[in-house]
């Protein structure tokens, strides 16, 4: 008999929730943020414990989840590669069975998506994807919450993705299908999005552009990421050459709508994937975006553990 419950909700990729559930989470995130800014306590997770497992280093993911869980009234256990070594020191299935008997929630930041899926399959508690090679759902959750704060509903809008066809791009594609907006993808040759990984059922929600300037034309949001993600450092020099024309600059932002926003999940390399005048300019909302990891993830953890409260 399996120790994992079939009615547990996990958050392993953006497609795990539907549009109505996202509407609720964004609403809760706004309420939680409002309380946070007013120094009002919001502690629905007293006596709950979050285990954070990091096989990939992190700044924003660790601070946002750890601070968020404490602010919700819970506590945190922090495990790094040396402490856990998923699938090395012991089988992932065994780690999942043990850890999930001791905590209420698990966040994992690792390499292969298959690792986190196997862990979730054998977990008694909800598992959250803090980042894998394939997906970064918590970041896009925060990004869309940030867009809603600044411009209202993202439905019907256009998001230009300029750069690597990576976990962020995959997740934006999933989000576009669920929430009803369009993604304009522009990546260098050889670094395209693998649509089979994203699991996109229809091509209606995205369009591919060879020229990044065309992808940005008429966009409501322009967003990018570093050219070399963690785990691909050996390709750094080759990527710098391949991506040379995919630096988001003021000309790309001028091609977008006049009120277009710029986002970047950070850390950023000014002069590589984005010019300083863009990321530090008036259209950039990267600092709100970074902060909103905290509020969006608090709403996510609350939802996974308590369900809908209103």
C-alpha positions as CSV (number, residue, x, y, z in Angstrom):
1,X,0.0,0.0,0.0
2,X,1.4,3.4,-1.0
3,X,2.0,6.0,1.7
4,X,1.2,8.8,-0.7
5,X,-2.3,10.2,-0.7
6,X,-4.1,10.6,-4.0
7,X,-5.9,13.8,-2.9
8,X,-2.7,15.8,-2.1
9,X,-2.1,18.7,-4.4
10,X,1.4,19.3,-5.6
11,X,2.8,22.3,-7.5
12,X,5.4,20.8,-9.9
13,X,4.6,22.8,-13.0
14,X,2.3,25.7,-13.9
15,X,-0.2,23.4,-15.5
16,X,-1.0,21.8,-12.1
17,X,-3.6,24.5,-11.4
18,X,-6.5,25.9,-13.5
19,X,-7.4,29.5,-14.2
20,X,-10.0,29.7,-11.4
21,X,-7.4,28.5,-8.9
22,X,-4.9,31.0,-10.1
23,X,-7.4,33.8,-9.8
24,X,-7.9,32.8,-6.1
25,X,-4.1,32.6,-5.5
26,X,-3.5,36.0,-7.0
27,X,-6.4,37.4,-4.9
28,X,-4.9,35.9,-1.7
29,X,-1.4,37.1,-2.6
30,X,-2.7,40.7,-2.9
31,X,-4.4,40.4,0.5
32,X,-1.3,38.8,2.1
33,X,0.9,41.5,0.6
34,X,-1.4,44.2,1.9
35,X,-1.3,42.8,5.4
36,X,2.5,42.5,5.2
37,X,2.9,46.1,4.2
38,X,0.6,47.2,7.1
39,X,2.5,45.0,9.6
40,X,-0.6,42.9,10.2
41,X,0.0,39.3,11.3
42,X,-1.2,36.6,8.9
43,X,-0.3,33.3,10.5
44,X,-2.6,30.5,9.2
45,X,0.2,28.0,9.2
46,X,1.1,27.9,12.9
47,X,2.8,24.6,13.9
48,X,3.3,23.7,10.2
49,X,6.8,22.9,8.9
50,X,8.3,23.4,5.5
51,X,11.3,21.4,4.4
52,X,13.4,23.1,1.7
53,X,15.8,20.9,-0.3
54,X,18.4,22.7,-2.4
55,X,20.5,20.8,-5.0
56,X,20.8,24.1,-6.9
57,X,22.0,27.2,-5.1
58,X,19.6,30.0,-4.5
59,X,19.1,33.5,-3.2
60,X,15.5,34.6,-3.9
61,X,14.0,31.1,-3.6
62,X,15.6,30.5,-0.2
63,X,14.8,33.9,1.3
64,X,11.2,34.1,-0.1
65,X,10.2,30.6,1.0
66,X,12.0,30.7,4.4
67,X,10.8,34.2,5.3
68,X,7.4,33.5,3.9
69,X,6.9,30.3,6.0
70,X,8.0,32.1,9.2
71,X,5.7,35.0,8.4
72,X,2.8,32.5,8.0
73,X,3.5,31.2,11.5
74,X,5.3,28.0,10.5
75,X,8.9,26.8,10.7
76,X,11.5,25.7,8.2
77,X,14.1,22.9,7.8
78,X,16.8,23.8,5.3
79,X,18.6,21.0,3.5
80,X,21.4,21.4,1.0
81,X,23.0,18.9,-1.4
82,X,25.4,17.7,1.3
83,X,22.5,17.1,3.7
84,X,20.1,15.3,1.2
85,X,21.7,14.2,-2.1
86,X,18.4,13.1,-3.6
87,X,18.8,9.7,-5.1
88,X,22.5,9.3,-4.1
89,X,22.7,8.7,-0.4
90,X,19.4,6.8,-0.6
91,X,16.7,6.3,-3.3
92,X,14.4,9.4,-3.9
93,X,11.4,7.2,-3.0
94,X,12.8,6.5,0.5
95,X,13.8,10.1,1.1
96,X,10.3,11.2,0.2
97,X,8.7,8.7,2.5
98,X,10.9,9.7,5.4
99,X,10.9,13.5,5.0
100,X,7.1,13.7,4.3
101,X,6.4,11.9,7.6
102,X,8.2,14.7,9.5
103,X,7.0,17.9,7.8
104,X,3.9,19.4,6.3
105,X,5.2,20.7,3.0
106,X,8.3,20.2,0.9
107,X,10.0,22.7,-1.6
108,X,12.7,21.2,-3.9
109,X,15.1,23.1,-6.1
110,X,17.0,20.6,-8.2
111,X,18.0,19.6,-11.7
112,X,15.8,17.0,-13.5
113,X,12.0,17.3,-13.3
114,X,11.8,13.6,-13.0
115,X,13.5,13.8,-9.6
116,X,10.8,16.1,-8.1
117,X,8.0,14.1,-9.8
118,X,9.3,10.9,-8.2
119,X,9.6,12.5,-4.8
120,X,6.0,13.8,-5.1
121,X,4.8,10.4,-6.1
122,X,6.0,9.0,-2.8
123,X,5.3,12.0,-0.6
124,X,2.5,12.3,2.0
125,X,2.5,16.1,1.8
126,X,2.4,18.7,-0.9
127,X,5.6,19.2,-2.9
128,X,6.5,22.5,-4.6
129,X,8.9,23.0,-7.5
130,X,11.4,25.7,-6.5
131,X,13.1,25.3,-9.9
132,X,14.1,22.4,-12.2
133,X,15.9,22.3,-15.5
134,X,12.5,22.1,-17.2
135,X,10.2,24.5,-15.2
136,X,10.1,27.4,-12.8
137,X,6.4,27.8,-11.9
138,X,6.9,29.9,-8.7
139,X,8.8,32.5,-10.7
140,X,6.0,32.8,-13.3
141,X,3.4,32.9,-10.5
142,X,5.2,35.9,-9.1
143,X,5.7,37.5,-12.5
144,X,2.0,37.3,-13.5
145,X,1.0,38.6,-10.0
146,X,3.4,41.5,-10.6
147,X,1.8,42.2,-14.1
148,X,-1.7,42.2,-12.6
149,X,-0.6,44.6,-9.9
150,X,0.7,47.1,-12.4
151,X,-1.6,46.6,-15.4
152,X,-4.6,44.5,-14.4
153,X,-5.6,41.2,-16.0
154,X,-3.0,39.5,-18.3
155,X,-5.7,37.8,-20.4
156,X,-5.5,38.8,-24.0
157,X,-2.1,40.5,-23.5
158,X,1.2,39.7,-25.3
159,X,4.4,38.6,-23.5
160,X,7.6,38.7,-25.5
161,X,10.2,36.2,-24.4
162,X,13.7,37.1,-25.7
163,X,16.6,34.7,-25.1
164,X,17.1,31.1,-24.1
165,X,14.3,28.5,-24.6
166,X,14.7,27.4,-21.0
167,X,12.6,26.5,-17.9
168,X,11.2,30.0,-17.8
169,X,10.2,30.0,-21.4
170,X,8.5,26.6,-20.9
171,X,6.6,27.9,-18.0
172,X,5.5,31.0,-19.8
173,X,4.1,28.8,-22.5
174,X,2.1,26.8,-20.0
175,X,0.8,29.9,-18.4
176,X,-0.4,31.4,-21.7
177,X,-2.6,28.4,-22.4
178,X,-4.2,28.4,-19.0
179,X,-4.6,32.2,-18.5
180,X,-5.4,33.2,-22.1
181,X,-2.6,35.4,-23.2
182,X,-0.1,35.2,-26.1
183,X,3.7,34.5,-25.9
184,X,6.0,35.8,-28.6
185,X,9.1,33.6,-28.5
186,X,12.5,34.6,-29.9
187,X,15.5,32.4,-29.3
188,X,18.8,31.9,-31.1
189,X,19.0,29.0,-33.5
190,X,19.8,25.8,-31.5
191,X,18.3,27.2,-28.3
192,X,14.6,26.9,-29.1
193,X,11.9,25.9,-26.7
194,X,11.1,22.2,-26.8
195,X,7.3,22.4,-27.0
196,X,7.0,18.7,-26.1
197,X,8.6,19.5,-22.7
198,X,6.2,22.4,-22.1
199,X,3.4,20.1,-23.0
200,X,1.6,22.7,-25.1
201,X,-1.6,21.3,-26.8
202,X,-2.2,24.1,-29.2
203,X,-0.1,26.6,-31.1
204,X,-2.7,29.3,-30.6
205,X,-1.1,30.8,-27.5
206,X,2.3,31.4,-28.8
207,X,4.2,32.5,-31.9
208,X,7.9,32.0,-32.8
209,X,10.0,34.9,-34.2
210,X,13.5,34.7,-35.6
211,X,14.0,38.4,-35.0
212,X,13.7,39.5,-31.3
213,X,12.7,43.0,-32.4
214,X,9.6,41.5,-34.2
215,X,8.8,39.5,-31.1
216,X,8.8,42.7,-29.0
217,X,6.6,44.6,-31.5
218,X,3.3,45.5,-29.7
219,X,4.2,43.5,-26.6
220,X,2.6,44.4,-23.2
221,X,5.5,42.7,-21.3
222,X,9.1,42.0,-22.4
223,X,11.0,39.5,-20.3
224,X,14.3,37.6,-20.4
225,X,16.7,35.5,-18.4
226,X,20.4,34.9,-18.2
227,X,22.0,33.3,-21.3
228,X,23.6,30.6,-19.2
229,X,21.5,28.9,-16.6
230,X,22.8,26.8,-13.7
231,X,24.2,23.5,-15.0
232,X,25.2,24.9,-18.4
233,X,28.3,26.9,-17.4
234,X,30.5,24.9,-19.7
235,X,28.6,26.4,-22.7
236,X,29.0,30.0,-21.5
237,X,31.4,31.3,-24.2
238,X,29.4,29.6,-27.0
239,X,26.2,31.0,-25.6
240,X,27.6,34.6,-25.5
241,X,28.3,34.4,-29.2
242,X,25.0,32.8,-30.1
243,X,22.9,35.2,-28.0
244,X,24.7,38.5,-29.0
245,X,21.6,39.8,-30.8
246,X,19.2,38.8,-28.0
247,X,20.1,41.5,-25.5
248,X,17.0,43.4,-24.5
249,X,17.8,47.0,-25.2
250,X,16.0,50.3,-25.5
251,X,15.2,49.7,-29.2
252,X,13.3,46.5,-28.3
253,X,11.4,48.3,-25.5
254,X,10.5,51.1,-28.0
255,X,9.1,48.4,-30.4
256,X,6.8,47.2,-27.5
257,X,3.8,49.1,-26.4
258,X,4.5,52.5,-24.8
259,X,3.3,51.2,-21.4
260,X,5.1,47.8,-21.7
261,X,6.8,46.4,-18.6
262,X,10.2,44.8,-18.4
263,X,10.8,41.7,-16.2
264,X,13.8,39.6,-15.4
265,X,13.8,36.8,-12.8
266,X,17.4,37.7,-11.6
267,X,20.3,37.5,-11.2
268,X,20.9,39.8,-14.1
269,X,24.1,40.5,-16.1
270,X,23.8,44.0,-17.4
271,X,25.3,44.3,-20.9
272,X,24.6,40.6,-21.7
273,X,20.9,39.6,-21.8
274,X,19.7,43.2,-20.9
275,X,21.1,46.7,-21.1
276,X,21.5,48.6,-17.9
277,X,19.2,51.4,-19.1
278,X,16.4,48.9,-19.5
279,X,16.6,46.9,-16.3
280,X,17.3,50.1,-14.3
281,X,14.8,52.2,-16.4
282,X,11.2,53.4,-15.8
283,X,9.6,50.4,-17.5
284,X,11.4,47.8,-15.3
285,X,9.5,46.2,-12.5
286,X,12.2,43.7,-11.5
287,X,12.3,44.7,-7.8
288,X,8.6,44.4,-7.4
289,X,8.8,41.1,-9.3
290,X,11.5,39.8,-6.9
291,X,9.6,40.9,-3.8
292,X,6.5,39.3,-5.1
293,X,8.1,35.8,-4.9
294,X,7.5,36.2,-1.2
295,X,3.8,37.1,-1.4
296,X,2.8,34.8,-4.2
297,X,4.5,31.8,-2.6
298,X,2.9,32.6,0.8
299,X,-0.5,32.4,-1.0
300,X,0.6,29.2,-2.7
301,X,1.7,27.5,0.5
302,X,-1.5,28.5,2.2
303,X,-3.6,27.1,-0.7
304,X,-1.7,23.8,-0.8
305,X,-2.1,23.2,3.0
306,X,-5.5,24.8,3.7
307,X,-7.3,24.9,0.4
308,X,-9.7,27.9,-0.4
309,X,-10.4,30.0,2.7
310,X,-13.0,32.3,1.1
